């Protein structure tokens, strides 16, 4: 699993390079002229702050459930969630307990994702 193959809890901050929807379709470029009539595109105000630009990588500019993109389906533009999973809960983390100081102190979980 590459770092950009998953998103953290705040999926609106996702800046990975996944560009495929869950249905297998390739994402449209955010700066495509066919998206001009859609509210979210590379030409909107503050597009850069949402990670939207001259690419077709999945993003979550409207703080939806997870990253998504526009796709072409049956000669129409639609959107779909992307084929990207949350970084936690994938079963690939190792839970490591950090013990510092006396036994009376709280134990803090620390999650590490092993290299693949």
C-alpha positions as CSV (number, residue, x, y, z in Angstrom):
1,X,0.0,0.0,0.0
2,X,1.5,3.3,-1.0
3,X,0.9,6.4,1.1
4,X,-1.4,7.9,-1.4
5,X,-3.5,4.8,-1.7
6,X,-5.4,5.6,1.5
7,X,-6.9,8.7,3.2
8,X,-6.8,9.8,6.8
9,X,-9.9,10.7,8.9
10,X,-10.1,14.1,7.3
11,X,-10.5,12.9,3.8
12,X,-10.9,16.5,2.5
13,X,-7.1,16.7,3.0
14,X,-6.4,13.8,0.7
15,X,-3.8,14.7,-1.9
16,X,-2.9,11.3,-3.3
17,X,-2.6,10.2,-6.9
18,X,-5.4,7.7,-7.1
19,X,-7.5,8.5,-10.2
20,X,-10.0,5.7,-10.5
21,X,-13.6,5.5,-9.2
22,X,-15.0,2.5,-7.3
23,X,-16.8,1.5,-10.5
24,X,-13.4,1.2,-12.3
25,X,-13.9,4.3,-14.5
26,X,-10.9,6.7,-14.8
27,X,-11.6,10.1,-13.3
28,X,-12.0,13.2,-15.6
29,X,-9.5,16.0,-15.3
30,X,-10.7,18.7,-12.9
31,X,-9.9,21.3,-15.5
32,X,-11.9,19.6,-18.3
33,X,-14.1,22.0,-20.2
34,X,-17.1,19.6,-19.8
35,X,-17.0,20.4,-16.0
36,X,-17.6,24.1,-16.5
37,X,-21.3,23.7,-15.7
38,X,-20.5,21.8,-12.5
39,X,-20.0,23.6,-9.2
40,X,-16.7,21.9,-8.3
41,X,-14.0,22.2,-10.9
42,X,-10.5,23.6,-11.4
43,X,-11.9,27.0,-12.3
44,X,-13.8,27.6,-9.1
45,X,-12.5,30.1,-6.5
46,X,-9.9,28.6,-4.2
47,X,-9.6,25.4,-6.3
48,X,-5.9,25.1,-5.3
49,X,-6.7,25.0,-1.6
50,X,-8.9,22.0,-2.3
51,X,-6.2,20.3,-4.2
52,X,-8.1,20.7,-7.5
53,X,-6.1,21.6,-10.6
54,X,-4.8,20.3,-13.9
55,X,-5.0,16.6,-13.0
56,X,-7.6,13.9,-12.5
57,X,-6.7,12.7,-9.0
58,X,-9.4,12.0,-6.5
59,X,-10.3,14.8,-4.0
60,X,-12.9,15.6,-1.5
61,X,-13.5,19.4,-1.8
62,X,-17.0,19.2,-0.3
63,X,-16.1,17.1,2.7
64,X,-18.1,14.2,1.6
65,X,-17.8,10.7,3.0
66,X,-14.5,10.0,1.2
67,X,-12.5,11.2,-1.9
68,X,-14.4,11.2,-5.2
69,X,-14.2,12.4,-8.8
70,X,-16.2,13.1,-11.8
71,X,-16.5,10.3,-14.4
72,X,-18.0,10.0,-17.9
73,X,-20.7,7.3,-17.9
74,X,-23.1,6.7,-20.8
75,X,-22.1,10.0,-22.4
76,X,-23.0,11.9,-19.2
77,X,-20.9,13.4,-16.4
78,X,-21.5,11.7,-13.0
79,X,-19.5,11.5,-9.9
80,X,-18.4,8.5,-7.9
81,X,-16.4,7.7,-4.8
82,X,-12.9,6.7,-5.6
83,X,-11.2,3.4,-5.2
84,X,-9.2,4.5,-2.1
85,X,-9.6,3.2,1.4
86,X,-9.1,4.8,4.8
87,X,-5.6,4.4,6.1
88,X,-6.9,3.0,9.5
89,X,-9.1,0.0,9.7
90,X,-7.5,-1.7,6.8
91,X,-6.1,-4.5,8.9
92,X,-2.5,-3.4,8.0
93,X,-1.8,-1.4,11.1
94,X,0.3,-2.6,14.0
95,X,-0.8,-1.4,17.3
96,X,2.1,-0.5,19.5
97,X,1.8,0.5,23.1
98,X,4.1,3.2,24.4
99,X,4.9,2.9,28.1
100,X,6.6,6.0,29.6
101,X,7.4,6.5,33.2
102,X,5.5,4.8,36.1
103,X,2.8,2.2,35.6
104,X,0.2,4.8,36.9
105,X,0.6,6.9,33.7
106,X,-1.8,6.4,30.8
107,X,-0.9,4.1,28.0
108,X,-1.1,5.8,24.6
109,X,-1.8,3.7,21.5
110,X,0.4,4.5,18.5
111,X,-0.6,3.1,15.1
112,X,2.1,2.2,12.5
113,X,1.4,1.0,9.0
114,X,4.0,-1.6,7.9
115,X,5.6,-1.3,4.5
116,X,4.2,-3.5,1.8
